[in-house]
Amino acid sequence: MDRLRIKLAKVHQLIIPHSQSHIFHFSFFIFHFSFFIFHFSFFIFHFSFFIFHFSFFIKKKAAKT
């Protein structure tokens, strides 16, 4: 992971002038952070959905006996 980060940093140094690199990295970070938040909320949604269905299934089973 660190090696990849170093490679990316070197590529950024080649492509982007130093004055712009901070802005670029900041937007890059914001993008990844929002992406992570999105995936995390997606996971929580699916997890709660699964628990809801599972409890519904257990209630149905309990009602039969």
C-alpha positions as CSV (number, residue, x, y, z in Angstrom):
1,M,0.0,0.0,0.0
2,D,2.8,2.4,0.9
3,R,4.7,1.6,-2.3
4,L,1.7,2.4,-4.3
5,R,1.3,5.6,-2.5
6,I,4.9,6.6,-3.1
7,K,4.5,5.8,-6.8
8,L,1.3,7.9,-7.0
9,A,3.1,10.8,-5.2
10,K,5.9,10.6,-7.8
11,V,3.5,10.6,-10.7
12,H,1.7,13.6,-9.1
13,Q,5.0,15.4,-8.8
14,L,5.7,14.8,-12.5
15,I,2.2,15.9,-13.7
16,I,1.1,18.6,-11.4
17,P,3.0,21.8,-10.4
18,H,3.5,22.1,-6.7
19,S,1.0,25.0,-6.2
20,Q,-1.9,23.0,-7.6
21,S,-0.9,19.7,-6.0
22,H,-2.4,20.6,-2.6
23,I,-5.7,21.5,-4.1
24,F,-5.7,18.3,-6.2
25,H,-4.8,16.1,-3.2
26,F,-7.5,17.8,-1.1
27,S,-10.2,17.2,-3.7
28,F,-8.9,13.6,-4.2
29,F,-9.2,13.0,-0.5
30,I,-12.7,14.5,-0.4
31,F,-13.7,12.3,-3.3
32,H,-12.4,9.1,-1.6
33,F,-13.9,10.0,1.7
34,S,-17.3,10.6,0.2
35,F,-16.9,7.3,-1.7
36,F,-16.1,5.5,1.5
37,I,-19.1,7.1,3.3
38,F,-21.4,6.1,0.4
39,H,-20.2,2.4,0.6
40,F,-20.4,2.4,4.3
41,S,-24.0,3.6,4.3
42,F,-24.9,1.2,1.5
43,F,-23.5,-1.7,3.7
44,I,-25.4,-0.5,6.7
45,F,-28.6,-0.3,4.7
46,H,-28.2,-3.8,3.3
47,F,-27.3,-5.2,6.8
48,S,-30.4,-3.7,8.4
49,F,-32.5,-4.9,5.4
50,F,-31.1,-8.4,6.0
51,I,-31.8,-8.3,9.8
52,F,-35.3,-7.1,9.1
53,H,-36.0,-10.0,6.8
54,F,-34.4,-12.4,9.1
55,S,-36.5,-11.3,12.1
56,F,-39.6,-11.5,9.9
57,F,-38.7,-15.0,8.9
58,I,-38.2,-16.0,12.6
59,K,-41.5,-14.5,13.5
60,K,-43.2,-16.4,10.7
61,K,-41.6,-19.6,12.0
62,A,-42.5,-18.9,15.6
63,A,-46.1,-18.2,14.5
64,K,-46.4,-21.7,12.9
65,T,-45.5,-23.6,16.0
